[in-house]
Amino acid sequence: MPKRRVHVAAAAIFNERGQVLIARRPSIADQGGLWEFPGGKLAPFETGLEALRRELAEELGVTIGRAQPLIRVHHEYPDKHILLDVWETHDYEGEPWGREGQAVRWVEVGDLERYPFPEANHPIIRAVMLPRHYLITGEEEDEARFEQKLDRALEEDGIRLVQLRAKTLVDERWQQRAEQALALCRRHGARLMLNGDPALLEQVDADGIHLTSTRLMGLDRRPIAADKWLAASTHDQSQVNQAALIGCDFITLSPLRETPSHPGAITMGWHDFQKLVEHAVMPVYALGGVTRHDCDRARAVGAQGIASIRDYWYPE
């Protein structure tokens, strides 16, 4: 028999201190005692945002203003199919409290993984933790110029997630570059991903590894520990599926548009991009011909945000 389908709207509500609100499920409820992002099921003919506003008023006594899509998570349980339609908001009125007797708590984003959540919430946790902008570094031979460019992006653009691509460097020069990048990221409170072999983490204690699509397709399991982030470059449905299979925490999906470095390339456009994002089980960054000005559009079709070399590394 077909599974029951349940559509749930949920919210990542942030306060002025950057903390996010979570609520504990009642002990008598399904998966009782676990924490979750507040929200509830859609009523007939409601949109996700309409349901969210109603549920948060009923459950927490708050009124939601502006909100933006964060992530849509499809999850299969033995008896049902859940769609979690998650929105992010910093615009609300009222002080949240558990109007139905549930515990509610403001927590630091970095502490979310200390709380037990239902399995379906794990991609939401990652989406809450990830920024909207993912900088991929350009190839630079000169160390001083590399430091200047990365420091500018971290300081002026507020970049908080960096992928180090340094394929022209080897051995001692690569390690020097990676340690330089890590020090700059730490100084600015940013995370650093290393593009390459997972074994690189044995040389530099960065925050994670970003796999090329070729390396991704050659794996049959997650190659690094759970306390490090794993990302991958993907270009089609089979690669998105493979990223899910090995437990990637997030991916880039490209090419969205034609780029100066790949003129004439076959691109997917926003429509096909959205179709691939809809059933991805992890946050997705749009890559390929996008700029920071495309971030809201990327969010509107379900992406985490945008990834770019050109827009952050070579700003006009």
N, C-alpha and C positions, 0 to 999 in steps of 0.2 A: 504494500500500500504506500502511496506517496506520503512523504513526511509533512507534518504540520509546519507551515511557514509563519514565522513571527518577525514583525518589523518593529524595531525598538529605536527610539531617538534618545541619545545620551549627550551629555555636555561635559567639556573640559572647561571649567569656570576658573579664571585666574583672578587673584586679588592684586592690589597695588604692590605687594611685596614679591610678586611672581610665584606665589604658592598656588597650588591647584586643589580643588575641593573633591574629596571622595566621601562615599557613604557606605556604611556596613549593611549588608542584606540581613533582614530579620531571620532569626534562627529557625523559624517555621517555614521559611520560603525555600524554594529550590536553590541549592548551593548556599544555604543560609550560613551566616557568619563570615562569608567572604566580603571583601571590599569591592566597590564598583564605582564607575562614574555615574552620577545621578541622571535619572531620566525614566522613561517608561514606554509602554506599547502605544502605537498609533491607534487612535479611534478611526472608525470608518470615514473615509474621505478627507482625513487630515494629511497635511504635508509633514515632513519631518520637523521643520522649524515650528509649525503650529503646535504639534504635539509636545515639543520640547518646552515651549513657553507655558503650556497648560500644566504639564507634569511638574515643572520646577516651581510654579506658583503653588500647586497642591502639596508637594512634598517638602519644599524648602522655604516657602514664603518669600520668594524673590521674583522680581520682574526682569526679564531679559530684554535688553535693547538690541544692539547690533550683534550679529554672530556670523561666523564664517565656517564653511565646511572644513572639517579636519581630516576624517577618514571614514570610509564605509567598509565594514568588515562582514564578510559572509563566513558563517561557521556552522559546521555540521555536528549535531549531537545525535545520539542513537535514535531519539524519538522526534527530532524537530530540526528545522533549518532556521538559523537566526541571522537576520541582517541588522547589524548595529550601525545606525546612521549617526555619526558623531560630529558635533559642532564645537567650535572654540569660541569663547566669548570673554572679553574683559569689561563688558558693559552691562552692568546689572544694578538694580536698586533693591535695598533691603539687606538684612544680615541673615545669611542662611542658618536655619536650624531644623532639626528633625521633627517635622510636624506630624509624622506618623510613628514617632517613637524611635526612629533609627538613629544610630550614632553618625555624626558627620564630623569631618576633620579637615583643616587646611594643612597640607603637607608640602615640603620642599620637593620640587620635581625630581631631584636626584635621589630622593628617598623612596620613590614609588615602588621600586623593585623589592623593598623590604616588606611590603604588605601582600597578603595572599589575595589574588584576584581570580575570578573564573578564567578558564583557558581562553575564551573568546576575547577577553580584554587585553591580552598581551600585545597585540599589534597597536592597540590604542595607547598603551603605556609608552611604546617606542615612539609613536607619532607625537605624543606630548613632550617627550624628551628631545626630539630632533628639531633643529631650527628650520626655517623656510628656505635658507640659501646655503648651497653646497659649492664651495670654491674648489676647482681643480687647478692645480698650479701649472703654469707653462714651463717649458724647458728653458732654463737659463744657465749659461756657462759660468757667468760671473757671480761669485758668492755674495758680494756686496749688493749687486743689483737684485738678486733673489731676495735677500733680506729686506731691502727697501720696498719691493713690491708686496711681499707678504705682510710686512708690518703695516703698510698703507691700507691693505684690504681689511686687516683685523681692526685697525684703529678707526679708519674713516667709514668703511662700509659696515662695520659691526659683524663681520663674518665670524661664526662660531663653529663651523664644521669645514675642515680642509682635507682634501685628498692630495697627497704628495705624489706627483708623477715626475720621475727623474730617470727616464729610460736611457738617456745618453750617458749617465754617470754609472760607474762601477766601483765595487770594492770600497776603498777608503773614502773616495770622494762621495759615493752615495751615502755612506754612513755619516759623514760629516754634514751633508745636506739634511739628512733626516733628523739628526740631533739638533741642528740649527732650527729647523722648522718646528720641532717639538718644543724647544725652549720658547720660541715666539708664541706658539699656541698656548702654552701653559701661562705665560705672562698675561695673556688676554682672556683667559678662561675659555679657550676654544679646544675642540677635540681634533685629533690628527689621525687620519686613515692613511695607511701605506698601500700604494698600488703595487701589487706583485705577489710573490710567493708568501704563503702564511708563515714560513720559517723566518721571514724578516723580523717578526716580533721577538725572536731570540736575540737580535742585534740591537733593536731600538724598542723601548717599552712604550710604543704608541697606543692609541685607543682602539685600533682595530686594523683590519685588512680589507682592501677593496680588490675584488677579483676581476680580471678581464673575463669576457664572455667565453673565451677559449678555455681558460683555466677552470671556470665555473662548470662547463659541460664535462670536464674530465674527472669530476669528483662524485663520490657516492655517499658522502657523509660530511657533516660540518667539520672543517679542518682546524678550528681553533676553539679555545675554551669559551664557555658561556659568559665569562666576565669581560670579554672583549667583543667589540662590534664586528659583524661580518656584513659586508656589502658586495654588490656585484654589478657589472655592466650587463644590461639585457637589451635585446633588439626585437624579440618576437615572443609568441606565447610559449614555445617550448623552453626558452631560456627563463622566462618568468616562472614557469612550473618547476624548473630545476632549482631555481633560487629558493623556492618554498621547500622543496624536498630536502635540501641540505641545511635549512634553517637560517637563511640570511635575515638580518635585522632590517635592512632596507636595500633598495636597488635604484639604479638610474635606468631610464628607458629612453632609447634614442634610435634613429634621429627623428625628432619631431618636425624640424624644418631643415632646409638646405643650409649649409654653412660655407664660409669662404674656403675652409680647408678641404671640404668635400663637395665641390660643385657638381651638380648633376646627379647626386646620390638619390636613391629612392627613399622618400620620407613617408611617415605615417600620417601626419596631420593630426589635428585635435580630435577628430571623430574616432579614428582607429586607436589613438592614444587612450582616450577615455574608455573604450571597450576593454583594452588590456588592463587598465588600472582597476576597473570595477571589481574584478575577481582576484586581484592580487591580494595575498594574505600578509603583506608587509607594506610600509610606507614606500612611495615611489617618487623619485625626482625626475622632472622633465628635463631632457638634455638634447641639445642640437638646435642651434639657431635661436635660442631663447635668451632673453635678457631679464633683468630684475623687474622690468615693467610688465612682464608676462606672469608674474608670480600670482596675482589674484585670479587670473584666468586659469592657471594651472590648479590652484586650490579649488576653483569652482567645478572642475571636472574630476576631482578626487585625488589629485596629487598632493604630496607633502609640500612641494615647492619646486624651485628650479635649481639645476646644477649648471655651472658654466665655467669655462676657462676665459674666453674672450671678454666677457662683460666685467669681470672682477680683476683679471690680470692685466688687461690692456684697455683700461677705461679711457674714453675720449676726453 
